[in-house]
Amino acid sequence: MTSARGFKVTDAERKTRVGIAVKTLDELRKKTVEKFKLKYPPSTIDFQMQDGTVIDSEEYFQTLAAQTLLIWIRKGNKAETDAEMLYKIIREVNDEYLTTGEKIQDFFTEKMKNKIFKLAEVLRGISGDKVKLSTRTEDPEWFEGLDTSVKTKEAYMRRRAQDRIRSYYYKTKEEIMKVAVTGEANILLKTLLEEFSSRLKYYSYHGHYFDRTCSKFEHMMSICDAEGNFTCQGRWDKAVCLYNPPHSINPYASREHRIVFQTWNLDHRKERTRSVIPAIWEALLVCSKTRDCLDCLENHKIKSKGSDKLLAMEMIYNDLFTPVNLKIVHIVCHDKGAHKQKAGPYWTDGFYDSDESD
C-alpha cells in the first residue's frame, strides 16, 4: 500500500500555507477542504504547481515528490504562477521602480509580454557572478522558497524539465482516451501508451533537457550550454529567434532568473492538441482495420497482423516528447494561435506475415 507523503498546500494568493500528509489525490482534496474551511465539495477542486502545471489525475499525483508545494484551485480555474506575480521580483531587485504610483499603475495595466520586457531590463542589472555555483550551501539565495530536499541547481532544473514532459504525457493520454476506440484499435492504443510510459521512464522523463551537466552528451543532451544559458529557438515556423540579439536566459544565475524561466515554453511546432493527437487517432483506425490485431512491438513500430500498415510509434514519440518537434521559446516568441504545420501520417507501409510465429 502507498505510504502517506507530506505536501505543502497554499491558496492562489499565497496567503496561507499548510502541511498535509495523504496517500491519494482524493484524500488531498478532502483534507484541503477541511484545512482551508472551504464551502464547496472536494470534487470541485484541483491542484496546480508553481509553474502552472495542473495536477488533475491520480496517476500524475503519484509521481510528485514529497513536500512539493501545491496551489489549490477550483476546477477549470488557473492561479497566477510565480512568474506572473512579477511585481514581487521587481520589488526585490528594484524598489525605486515601485515607489512611483503612476509607474505602478502602468505596470499592472500592461499585457504580460510587455511586463516581461521590463523585467528583462531589471534582470540585466543582476550580477551573474554566482552562475557557476551549484549547491545550496554555495548559493543559498538561489534556493530561496524551494523545498529543503533540493540540494543542487541541476537537480532542481532536471525536475522542472521532467514536470513539463510528464505533463505532456498525462495530458496526451487523457485527450487520446476521450475518443472511444474498441477492438483492435483499443489494443493498439494500450500498447502505444505502455510504450510511451516505458520509454519516458527509461529516459527519466528527459530531465536532461534543462540539466547543464548534460550539454555534451550525444544521446541525452541538454537544451542549454555547459553554463546553463538557454537561447530562444524562435517561433514555431521560424528557424531561429528573429530578435537581435536573440532572447536568452540563464536560470542558474539567480533566483530571479530561475523564476522568470517559468515563462519560457517548450513549444510543439506541430501542435500536440490540434495536430498530433488527431493524427494519432487517425493512425489507430487505419492500422487496426484487420480481423486479428497483434499486440507487439518490433523495430519501434506496432504491427497489426494481416494489415499492410504499421503504426509509427517512433515518429509519434518524437513529436510529443523530443526536440524533433519541441523548441525552447521565449514568451514573446510563443505563438498561441493555430500552427499550420500538420502532424502525421503516423503509419508506414508494411506487411506482417500472419503465419509467422509471435
LOTORNU-815192 format. One line per field, with one value per residue: chain; x, y, z of N, C-alpha, C in turn; residue number from 0; residue in one letter. Coordinates in steps of 0.1 Angstrom, whole numbers, plus 5000, padded with zeros to 4 digits. Layout:
BEGIN
ch (A:...)
n.X (X:...)
n.Y (Y:...)
n.Z (Z:...)
ca.X (X:...)
ca.Y (Y:...)
ca.Z (Z:...)
c.X (X:...)
c.Y (Y:...)
c.Z (Z:...)
i (NUM:...)
aa (A:...)
REM end
This chain:
BEGIN
ch (A:A:A:A:A:A:A:A:A:A:A:A:A:A:A:A:A:A:A:A:A:A:A:A:A:A:A:A:A:A:A:A:A:A:A:A:A:A:A:A:A:A:A:A:A:A:A:A:A:A:A:A:A:A:A:A:A:A:A:A:A:A:A:A:A:A:A:A:A:A:A:A:A:A:A:A:A:A:A:A:A:A:A:A:A:A:A:A:A:A:A:A:A:A:A:A:A:A:A:A:A:A:A:A:A:A:A:A:A:A:A:A:A:A:A:A:A:A:A:A:A:A:A:A:A:A:A:A:A:A:A:A:A:A:A:A:A:A:A:A:A:A:A:A:A:A:A:A:A:A:A:A:A:A:A:A:A:A:A:A:A:A:A:A:A:A:A:A:A:A:A:A:A:A:A:A:A:A:A:A:A:A:A:A:A:A:A:A:A:A:A:A:A:A:A:A:A:A:A:A:A:A:A:A:A:A:A:A:A:A:A:A:A:A:A:A:A:A:A:A:A:A:A:A:A:A:A:A:A:A:A:A:A:A:A:A:A:A:A:A:A:A:A:A:A:A:A:A:A:A:A:A:A:A:A:A:A:A:A:A:A:A:A:A:A:A:A:A:A:A:A:A:A:A:A:A:A:A:A:A:A:A:A:A:A:A:A:A:A:A:A:A:A:A:A:A:A:A:A:A:A:A:A:A:A:A:A:A:A:A:A:A:A:A:A:A:A:A:A:A:A:A:A:A:A:A:A:A:A:A:A:A:A:A:A:A:A:A:A:A:A:A:A:A:A:A:A:A:A:A:A:A:A:A:A:A:A:A)
n.X (5008:5005:5024:5018:5025:5039:5027:5030:5005:4989:4969:4956:4964:4986:4985:4980:4996:4998:5007:5001:4995:4990:4978:4965:4952:4925:4922:4938:4923:4900:4911:4922:4900:4889:4911:4913:4888:4868:4838:4828:4824:4849:4853:4853:4876:4910:4946:4975:5008:5037:5046:5024:5014:4988:4976:4957:4950:4951:4972:4993:4996:5008:5034:5046:5071:5076:5067:5063:5052:5019:4992:4959:4930:4899:4881:4888:4898:4927:4956:4977:5010:5043:5060:5042:5035:5050:5056:5065:5091:5102:5100:5118:5143:5145:5135:5129:5115:5089:5081:5068:5036:5023:5039:5035:5008:5008:5023:5006:4986:4995:5000:5011:5034:5046:5053:5072:5093:5100:5109:5130:5149:5154:5166:5190:5205:5212:5238:5258:5276:5275:5268:5281:5281:5267:5255:5232:5245:5266:5252:5229:5208:5197:5181:5160:5128:5124:5119:5136:5147:5159:5190:5209:5214:5212:5198:5173:5166:5165:5142:5123:5122:5114:5089:5075:5076:5064:5038:5030:5027:5007:4986:4983:4976:4951:4936:4937:4923:4897:4883:4864:4876:4875:4880:4905:4918:4918:4935:4959:4961:4964:4989:5005:5005:5016:5041:5050:5051:5070:5093:5096:5101:5126:5142:5141:5121:5132:5147:5172:5170:5170:5192:5223:5247:5245:5252:5270:5265:5257:5234:5216:5213:5214:5193:5204:5236:5269:5271:5246:5231:5202:5190:5166:5147:5131:5099:5074:5073:5097:5132:5151:5154:5141:5148:5173:5198:5192:5166:5176:5185:5197:5188:5203:5217:5205:5181:5159:5162:5158:5130:5118:5123:5103:5084:5092:5087:5083:5077:5055:5061:5045:5014:5004:4977:4960:4970:4989:4976:4950:4960:4971:4948:4937:4957:4955:4930:4934:4955:4943:4925:4918:4911:4924:4944:4977:4993:5021:5056:5080:5110:5105:5079:5044:5027:5000:4984:4981:4976:4986:4997:5017:5019:5036:5053:5077:5079:5057:5063:5086:5075:5059:5075:5103:5131:5128:5103:5100:5106:5126:5113:5111:5086:5077:5081:5064:5038:5005:4984:4968:4989:5003:5016:5014:5007:5018:5013:5009:5017:5032:5039:5037:5040:5028:5035:5010:5013:5037:5055:5048)
n.Y (4988:5023:5046:5074:5107:5139:5171:5206:5229:5257:5287:5305:5331:5329:5333:5317:5288:5253:5222:5189:5155:5128:5099:5097:5115:5122:5121:5142:5163:5162:5168:5193:5208:5207:5218:5244:5253:5253:5259:5243:5212:5186:5174:5194:5208:5213:5209:5229:5234:5255:5264:5264:5240:5218:5195:5170:5143:5111:5094:5111:5126:5107:5107:5129:5145:5142:5169:5188:5219:5228:5245:5251:5251:5261:5238:5241:5266:5288:5296:5324:5320:5318:5333:5350:5367:5390:5415:5411:5402:5424:5443:5433:5435:5460:5485:5512:5514:5508:5528:5549:5560:5563:5547:5522:5518:5518:5495:5474:5475:5468:5444:5410:5403:5427:5433:5413:5423:5446:5434:5420:5440:5447:5423:5423:5438:5423:5407:5382:5366:5343:5322:5299:5284:5257:5242:5243:5252:5268:5288:5300:5319:5314:5292:5300:5297:5272:5236:5220:5197:5199:5200:5208:5231:5219:5195:5206:5218:5197:5184:5202:5201:5174:5176:5191:5175:5152:5162:5166:5139:5129:5146:5141:5114:5115:5130:5115:5093:5102:5098:5072:5041:5008:4972:4961:4986:4996:4979:4985:5012:5009:4995:5014:5035:5022:5018:5044:5052:5034:5041:5068:5066:5052:5072:5089:5108:5128:5147:5157:5178:5203:5203:5214:5199:5180:5189:5181:5155:5131:5115:5122:5150:5183:5212:5236:5253:5245:5262:5268:5285:5294:5298:5314:5296:5305:5314:5289:5285:5295:5293:5303:5326:5357:5381:5406:5412:5376:5363:5353:5334:5326:5305:5295:5315:5333:5336:5352:5349:5322:5320:5336:5321:5303:5314:5307:5286:5251:5245:5230:5225:5212:5212:5198:5192:5201:5190:5167:5148:5143:5131:5108:5094:5090:5073:5051:5040:5035:5016:4995:4982:4953:4918:4903:4915:4921:4924:4938:4949:4958:4967:4993:4998:4994:4966:4954:4923:4909:4933:4959:4982:4999:5011:5040:5043:5054:5079:5092:5094:5110:5134:5141:5143:5151:5171:5169:5179:5198:5231:5254:5283:5318:5338:5359:5351:5330:5316:5314:5309:5290:5266:5260:5238:5204:5173:5138:5116:5090:5063:5036:5019:4983:4948:4922:4889:4866:4840:4838:4831:4844)
n.Z (5000:4993:5009:5031:5021:5027:5018:5008:5009:4994:4989:4961:4964:4979:5007:5028:5041:5044:5059:5046:5050:5029:5011:4986:4958:4960:4987:4994:4983:5000:5026:5021:5017:5043:5059:5048:5052:5033:5013:4994:4976:4978:4953:4935:4933:4921:4918:4914:4902:4910:4885:4869:4860:4861:4884:4880:4880:4894:4887:4878:4902:4919:4910:4921:4942:4977:4999:4979:4967:4964:4948:4956:4935:4920:4900:4865:4868:4869:4888:4894:4882:4898:4882:4869:4889:4889:4900:4925:4923:4910:4930:4948:4935:4924:4940:4937:4913:4920:4936:4926:4921:4896:4878:4889:4884:4856:4852:4861:4843:4818:4792:4797:4781:4776:4802:4807:4790:4805:4828:4819:4815:4841:4851:4837:4852:4874:4891:4877:4888:4904:4888:4882:4905:4924:4946:4974:4997:4986:4972:4986:4983:4958:4961:4976:4989:4978:4982:5010:5003:4979:4967:4948:4920:4895:4900:4906:4882:4865:4875:4868:4840:4838:4849:4830:4806:4817:4822:4795:4787:4804:4798:4771:4771:4785:4767:4743:4751:4753:4730:4721:4715:4702:4702:4679:4676:4701:4714:4701:4710:4738:4739:4727:4746:4768:4758:4755:4782:4792:4778:4786:4813:4811:4800:4821:4820:4804:4818:4814:4796:4807:4823:4829:4831:4812:4787:4769:4762:4738:4732:4753:4755:4769:4765:4770:4773:4787:4808:4814:4799:4780:4748:4729:4705:4686:4669:4662:4634:4625:4619:4637:4666:4659:4670:4677:4698:4700:4722:4754:4784:4817:4839:4860:4871:4890:4916:4907:4879:4877:4884:4864:4842:4841:4825:4800:4772:4763:4733:4710:4676:4656:4667:4698:4708:4687:4664:4666:4683:4670:4646:4657:4665:4639:4628:4645:4638:4610:4611:4624:4609:4605:4609:4629:4655:4664:4694:4697:4696:4673:4660:4667:4658:4659:4650:4630:4627:4596:4584:4561:4571:4594:4626:4634:4659:4668:4655:4665:4692:4692:4682:4703:4726:4722:4710:4683:4676:4695:4708:4726:4738:4741:4759:4744:4718:4716:4700:4704:4688:4661:4648:4616:4608:4599:4615:4612:4584:4608:4602:4584:4554:4552:4558:4579:4583:4588:4594:4606:4636:4668)
ca.X (5000:5012:5026:5015:5035:5036:5027:5027:4993:4986:4958:4960:4971:4998:4984:4981:5003:4996:5013:4991:5000:4980:4982:4959:4947:4911:4924:4943:4912:4892:4918:4924:4887:4889:4921:4910:4874:4861:4824:4823:4828:4863:4854:4853:4889:4922:4959:4984:5022:5041:5049:5012:5010:4976:4976:4942:4948:4958:4985:5003:4998:5017:5048:5052:5080:5071:5070:5060:5042:5007:4982:4946:4922:4886:4882:4886:4904:4941:4962:4989:5023:5053:5065:5032:5034:5063:5058:5073:5105:5106:5102:5131:5155:5145:5125:5126:5105:5076:5078:5061:5023:5020:5045:5028:4995:5011:5028:4995:4976:5001:4999:5022:5046:5053:5059:5084:5103:5105:5116:5143:5158:5159:5174:5203:5213:5216:5251:5258:5289:5272:5262:5288:5279:5257:5249:5225:5255:5273:5244:5216:5197:5191:5172:5150:5114:5123:5120:5149:5153:5166:5204:5217:5206:5210:5187:5160:5162:5161:5128:5114:5121:5106:5075:5069:5074:5054:5025:5026:5023:4994:4976:4981:4969:4938:4929:4935:4913:4884:4876:4862:4880:4873:4886:4920:4923:4920:4947:4970:4962:4970:5003:5012:5006:5025:5055:5054:5054:5083:5104:5098:5108:5139:5149:5139:5112:5140:5151:5184:5168:5173:5204:5235:5258:5243:5253:5280:5261:5252:5220:5208:5219:5206:5189:5212:5250:5275:5270:5232:5224:5192:5187:5153:5148:5122:5086:5072:5075:5110:5144:5158:5147:5143:5152:5187:5202:5181:5163:5184:5183:5204:5181:5212:5224:5200:5167:5150:5163:5151:5116:5114:5124:5090:5076:5097:5079:5087:5066:5054:5059:5032:5007:5000:4963:4953:4975:4994:4966:4941:4968:4972:4935:4936:4966:4950:4919:4940:4963:4936:4915:4921:4903:4932:4954:4988:4997:5035:5064:5092:5117:5098:5066:5034:5022:4987:4985:4973:4975:4997:5000:5024:5019:5050:5055:5089:5076:5047:5070:5094:5067:5053:5084:5117:5134:5124:5092:5099:5115:5126:5108:5107:5072:5074:5081:5055:5026:4994:4975:4969:5001:4999:5024:5005:5014:5015:5005:5017:5018:5041:5035:5044:5031:5032:5030:5001:5018:5049:5053:5050)
ca.Y (5000:5035:5053:5088:5117:5153:5182:5219:5234:5271:5292:5313:5344:5325:5339:5306:5275:5243:5209:5179:5142:5120:5088:5098:5129:5124:5124:5156:5172:5163:5174:5207:5215:5208:5228:5258:5256:5257:5257:5235:5198:5182:5170:5206:5215:5206:5215:5235:5236:5269:5268:5264:5227:5213:5181:5167:5129:5103:5089:5122:5129:5097:5110:5141:5143:5147:5184:5197:5230:5228:5256:5246:5260:5255:5231:5250:5279:5288:5306:5330:5314:5327:5342:5360:5376:5397:5427:5407:5402:5438:5450:5428:5439:5474:5491:5525:5513:5506:5539:5560:5555:5563:5536:5510:5517:5514:5481:5464:5476:5464:5430:5402:5403:5440:5432:5405:5432:5454:5425:5416:5451:5446:5411:5426:5445:5414:5401:5367:5360:5331:5313:5286:5277:5246:5237:5252:5259:5278:5299:5298:5328:5308:5282:5306:5293:5258:5226:5218:5185:5203:5203:5214:5237:5209:5186:5213:5221:5184:5181:5211:5195:5162:5180:5196:5163:5143:5168:5163:5125:5127:5154:5134:5102:5119:5135:5104:5083:5108:5092:5058:5031:4994:4961:4962:5000:4998:4971:4993:5024:5005:4992:5027:5042:5014:5020:5058:5051:5027:5049:5080:5062:5049:5084:5098:5119:5138:5157:5162:5189:5216:5200:5219:5189:5170:5197:5174:5141:5130:5110:5128:5164:5194:5223:5247:5250:5240:5271:5269:5295:5290:5307:5312:5289:5312:5309:5275:5284:5301:5285:5309:5337:5368:5393:5408:5398:5367:5362:5343:5335:5316:5303:5291:5327:5339:5332:5359:5343:5309:5322:5341:5310:5296:5319:5302:5274:5240:5246:5220:5230:5206:5213:5185:5190:5204:5183:5154:5138:5139:5123:5095:5088:5085:5062:5039:5035:5029:5004:4984:4976:4939:4909:4900:4925:4916:4934:4936:4959:4953:4978:5006:5000:4985:4959:4947:4911:4908:4946:4964:4994:4998:5023:5046:5048:5063:5092:5098:5097:5122:5146:5145:5145:5153:5183:5168:5187:5208:5242:5263:5296:5330:5341:5369:5343:5318:5319:5305:5307:5277:5264:5254:5226:5193:5161:5126:5104:5082:5049:5033:5007:4971:4936:4912:4875:4861:4827:4839:4830:4857)
ca.Z (5000:4992:5022:5031:5018:5031:5008:5012:5001:4996:4981:4949:4968:4987:5020:5038:5036:5054:5056:5046:5047:5023:5002:4973:4953:4965:5001:4995:4981:5012:5037:5018:5020:5058:5064:5044:5056:5020:5014:4982:4976:4974:4939:4926:4933:4916:4924:4904:4907:4909:4871:4862:4857:4869:4889:4880:4878:4904:4882:4879:4916:4925:4906:4928:4953:4990:5002:4967:4970:4955:4950:4953:4926:4916:4887:4854:4870:4870:4897:4888:4885:4904:4872:4866:4900:4886:4908:4937:4919:4907:4943:4954:4928:4920:4948:4932:4902:4925:4945:4919:4918:4881:4872:4894:4877:4842:4852:4863:4832:4806:4790:4802:4773:4779:4816:4805:4785:4815:4838:4813:4818:4855:4852:4832:4863:4885:4889:4873:4893:4910:4879:4882:4918:4922:4957:4983:5006:4979:4967:4993:4978:4946:4966:4985:4985:4973:4992:5015:4998:4967:4971:4937:4909:4884:4903:4905:4868:4859:4879:4861:4827:4839:4851:4817:4798:4823:4819:4782:4787:4810:4791:4759:4775:4788:4755:4734:4756:4753:4719:4724:4704:4706:4694:4676:4678:4716:4717:4697:4719:4751:4736:4724:4759:4776:4753:4759:4797:4794:4773:4794:4825:4807:4798:4832:4815:4797:4827:4809:4787:4815:4832:4821:4831:4801:4775:4759:4759:4724:4732:4763:4755:4774:4755:4774:4772:4799:4819:4817:4790:4771:4737:4722:4692:4676:4668:4657:4620:4622:4622:4648:4671:4650:4677:4677:4699:4703:4736:4762:4798:4824:4852:4871:4875:4902:4920:4898:4866:4878:4884:4851:4832:4841:4814:4787:4768:4754:4724:4699:4663:4652:4679:4704:4708:4674:4652:4668:4688:4659:4637:4664:4663:4625:4626:4652:4630:4598:4614:4631:4600:4602:4617:4641:4659:4671:4703:4698:4691:4666:4653:4671:4651:4663:4638:4631:4620:4584:4579:4554:4577:4606:4634:4635:4673:4670:4650:4674:4705:4689:4680:4716:4737:4719:4702:4669:4675:4706:4708:4738:4732:4750:4759:4733:4705:4717:4693:4709:4677:4654:4639:4603:4605:4601:4620:4606:4589:4618:4598:4573:4546:4555:4559:4589:4579:4598:4597:4614:4650:4676)
c.X (5009:5013:5022:5027:5030:5037:5025:5016:4991:4974:4964:4968:4983:4997:4985:4988:5002:5003:5002:4997:4989:4986:4977:4955:4934:4913:4929:4932:4903:4899:4921:4911:4885:4898:4918:4896:4866:4846:4819:4829:4842:4864:4855:4866:4900:4934:4968:4998:5026:5043:5036:5007:4999:4977:4962:4940:4956:4972:4996:5006:5008:5031:5054:5060:5073:5076:5069:5050:5031:4998:4968:4938:4909:4888:4879:4893:4920:4946:4974:5001:5032:5058:5055:5030:5047:5066:5066:5088:5110:5109:5115:5143:5156:5133:5120:5115:5091:5072:5070:5047:5019:5026:5039:5016:4998:5015:5016:4985:4982:4999:5012:5035:5053:5059:5072:5096:5109:5113:5129:5153:5163:5169:5189:5212:5217:5229:5250:5270:5287:5267:5268:5286:5267:5249:5241:5235:5262:5265:5230:5204:5190:5180:5161:5136:5113:5124:5134:5155:5161:5180:5213:5208:5203:5199:5173:5156:5159:5146:5119:5112:5112:5091:5068:5066:5064:5040:5021:5021:5009:4982:4973:4973:4954:4930:4927:4924:4899:4876:4876:4866:4879:4881:4901:4926:4926:4932:4959:4972:4969:4985:5011:5015:5016:5040:5059:5059:5068:5095:5107:5105:5123:5148:5147:5131:5120:5144:5164:5182:5172:5186:5217:5247:5257:5245:5262:5276:5254:5237:5211:5213:5209:5203:5198:5227:5256:5274:5255:5224:5215:5190:5174:5155:5138:5108:5085:5076:5088:5121:5152:5150:5151:5147:5167:5191:5191:5178:5171:5182:5192:5197:5190:5219:5219:5186:5157:5150:5156:5136:5111:5114:5111:5081:5081:5089:5087:5076:5066:5052:5046:5025:5002:4985:4956:4957:4980:4984:4955:4948:4970:4959:4933:4945:4961:4939:4925:4947:4955:4925:4918:4914:4911:4943:4964:4993:5012:5043:5076:5098:5110:5086:5057:5027:5008:4987:4976:4972:4987:5001:5006:5023:5033:5051:5066:5086:5067:5055:5079:5086:5060:5064:5099:5119:5131:5112:5090:5110:5114:5123:5105:5093:5068:5073:5071:5041:5015:4983:4977:4981:4997:5006:5015:5013:5010:5017:5015:5016:5027:5036:5043:5034:5036:5026:5022:5005:5030:5047:5055:5063)
c.Y (5012:5042:5068:5097:5131:5163:5195:5225:5249:5275:5301:5326:5342:5331:5329:5294:5265:5230:5198:5166:5133:5109:5090:5113:5132:5128:5138:5166:5174:5170:5189:5214:5217:5219:5242:5262:5261:5253:5250:5221:5196:5179:5182:5214:5206:5213:5219:5237:5250:5273:5268:5251:5222:5198:5176:5152:5122:5098:5099:5126:5120:5099:5121:5137:5149:5162:5193:5207:5230:5239:5250:5256:5253:5249:5241:5263:5277:5299:5312:5322:5324:5337:5353:5370:5384:5409:5424:5407:5416:5445:5445:5434:5453:5482:5504:5525:5513:5518:5550:5554:5554:5551:5523:5508:5512:5499:5471:5465:5471:5449:5423:5403:5416:5440:5424:5414:5440:5446:5422:5427:5450:5434:5414:5432:5436:5407:5386:5360:5347:5320:5299:5278:5267:5243:5247:5259:5270:5290:5298:5307:5322:5299:5287:5302:5279:5248:5223:5205:5187:5207:5210:5221:5228:5200:5193:5215:5208:5181:5190:5206:5183:5166:5184:5184:5154:5149:5166:5149:5124:5134:5146:5121:5105:5123:5124:5095:5089:5103:5077:5049:5017:4984:4963:4976:5002:4990:4979:5005:5020:5002:5005:5034:5035:5017:5034:5058:5045:5035:5062:5077:5058:5061:5094:5110:5131:5150:5164:5175:5202:5214:5203:5209:5179:5177:5190:5160:5140:5125:5115:5142:5174:5204:5235:5244:5247:5249:5273:5280:5289:5301:5304:5306:5295:5306:5296:5274:5291:5292:5290:5321:5349:5381:5394:5417:5389:5366:5351:5345:5324:5314:5299:5303:5333:5334:5339:5353:5329:5310:5327:5330:5302:5302:5314:5289:5264:5239:5235:5227:5225:5205:5199:5182:5191:5195:5169:5144:5134:5129:5109:5088:5082:5073:5049:5032:5028:5016:4992:4978:4962:4930:4906:4910:4919:4927:4932:4948:4953:4965:4991:5009:4990:4979:4953:4935:4911:4922:4950:4978:4992:5012:5028:5052:5057:5077:5099:5102:5109:5135:5151:5150:5149:5166:5181:5177:5198:5218:5249:5277:5306:5333:5350:5362:5331:5322:5309:5303:5294:5277:5257:5241:5213:5181:5149:5126:5095:5067:5048:5020:4995:4960:4927:4899:4869:4847:4826:4838:4843:4857)
c.Z (5000:5005:5021:5028:5022:5019:5014:5003:5005:4987:4970:4952:4976:5001:5031:5033:5047:5049:5057:5042:5041:5015:4988:4970:4959:4980:5003:4993:4994:5024:5034:5021:5035:5063:5061:5046:5043:5021:5001:4983:4972:4959:4929:4927:4927:4923:4912:4910:4904:4894:4863:4858:4866:4872:4890:4878:4889:4900:4882:4893:4922:4921:4914:4940:4966:4992:4990:4972:4960:4958:4946:4945:4924:4902:4875:4856:4870:4880:4890:4892:4892:4894:4868:4877:4900:4895:4920:4934:4917:4921:4950:4948:4924:4927:4943:4921:4908:4935:4939:4915:4904:4875:4876:4886:4862:4842:4853:4852:4819:4805:4794:4794:4775:4793:4815:4800:4796:4825:4832:4816:4832:4857:4847:4842:4874:4882:4887:4878:4901:4901:4879:4895:4916:4934:4966:4993:4999:4975:4973:4988:4966:4950:4975:4980:4980:4985:4997:5009:4985:4971:4961:4927:4898:4887:4902:4891:4861:4863:4871:4847:4828:4841:4838:4808:4804:4821:4805:4780:4792:4803:4777:4761:4777:4775:4744:4738:4757:4741:4721:4712:4710:4698:4692:4678:4693:4720:4713:4706:4732:4750:4734:4737:4768:4771:4756:4774:4799:4790:4781:4807:4822:4806:4809:4828:4810:4805:4822:4800:4794:4824:4824:4821:4819:4787:4765:4756:4746:4724:4742:4765:4761:4763:4758:4772:4786:4811:4823:4809:4780:4761:4730:4708:4682:4676:4661:4642:4615:4626:4634:4654:4662:4656:4677:4688:4703:4718:4742:4776:4804:4838:4863:4877:4888:4905:4910:4884:4866:4877:4870:4840:4831:4829:4800:4784:4760:4744:4713:4686:4657:4665:4685:4703:4695:4663:4656:4673:4677:4649:4643:4662:4649:4623:4633:4644:4617:4600:4620:4622:4596:4612:4630:4643:4668:4681:4706:4693:4684:4658:4655:4664:4657:4651:4641:4622:4608:4577:4571:4559:4591:4614:4638:4649:4675:4666:4660:4687:4703:4688:4693:4726:4734:4711:4687:4666:4686:4705:4721:4733:4743:4748:4747:4719:4705:4711:4697:4699:4670:4646:4627:4599:4609:4606:4612:4591:4597:4615:4586:4566:4551:4556:4570:4585:4590:4602:4605:4628:4657:4683)
i (0:1:2:3:4:5:6:7:8:9:10:11:12:13:14:15:16:17:18:19:20:21:22:23:24:25:26:27:28:29:30:31:32:33:34:35:36:37:38:39:40:41:42:43:44:45:46:47:48:49:50:51:52:53:54:55:56:57:58:59:60:61:62:63:64:65:66:67:68:69:70:71:72:73:74:75:76:77:78:79:80:81:82:83:84:85:86:87:88:89:90:91:92:93:94:95:96:97:98:99:100:101:102:103:104:105:106:107:108:109:110:111:112:113:114:115:116:117:118:119:120:121:122:123:124:125:126:127:128:129:130:131:132:133:134:135:136:137:138:139:140:141:142:143:144:145:146:147:148:149:150:151:152:153:154:155:156:157:158:159:160:161:162:163:164:165:166:167:168:169:170:171:172:173:174:175:176:177:178:179:180:181:182:183:184:185:186:187:188:189:190:191:192:193:194:195:196:197:198:199:200:201:202:203:204:205:206:207:208:209:210:211:212:213:214:215:216:217:218:219:220:221:222:223:224:225:226:227:228:229:230:231:232:233:234:235:236:237:238:239:240:241:242:243:244:245:246:247:248:249:250:251:252:253:254:255:256:257:258:259:260:261:262:263:264:265:266:267:268:269:270:271:272:273:274:275:276:277:278:279:280:281:282:283:284:285:286:287:288:289:290:291:292:293:294:295:296:297:298:299:300:301:302:303:304:305:306:307:308:309:310:311:312:313:314:315:316:317:318:319:320:321:322:323:324:325:326:327:328:329:330:331:332:333:334:335:336:337:338:339:340:341:342:343:344:345:346:347:348:349:350:351:352:353:354:355:356:357)
aa (M:T:S:A:R:G:F:K:V:T:D:A:E:R:K:T:R:V:G:I:A:V:K:T:L:D:E:L:R:K:K:T:V:E:K:F:K:L:K:Y:P:P:S:T:I:D:F:Q:M:Q:D:G:T:V:I:D:S:E:E:Y:F:Q:T:L:A:A:Q:T:L:L:I:W:I:R:K:G:N:K:A:E:T:D:A:E:M:L:Y:K:I:I:R:E:V:N:D:E:Y:L:T:T:G:E:K:I:Q:D:F:F:T:E:K:M:K:N:K:I:F:K:L:A:E:V:L:R:G:I:S:G:D:K:V:K:L:S:T:R:T:E:D:P:E:W:F:E:G:L:D:T:S:V:K:T:K:E:A:Y:M:R:R:R:A:Q:D:R:I:R:S:Y:Y:Y:K:T:K:E:E:I:M:K:V:A:V:T:G:E:A:N:I:L:L:K:T:L:L:E:E:F:S:S:R:L:K:Y:Y:S:Y:H:G:H:Y:F:D:R:T:C:S:K:F:E:H:M:M:S:I:C:D:A:E:G:N:F:T:C:Q:G:R:W:D:K:A:V:C:L:Y:N:P:P:H:S:I:N:P:Y:A:S:R:E:H:R:I:V:F:Q:T:W:N:L:D:H:R:K:E:R:T:R:S:V:I:P:A:I:W:E:A:L:L:V:C:S:K:T:R:D:C:L:D:C:L:E:N:H:K:I:K:S:K:G:S:D:K:L:L:A:M:E:M:I:Y:N:D:L:F:T:P:V:N:L:K:I:V:H:I:V:C:H:D:K:G:A:H:K:Q:K:A:G:P:Y:W:T:D:G:F:Y:D:S:D:E:S:D)
REM end
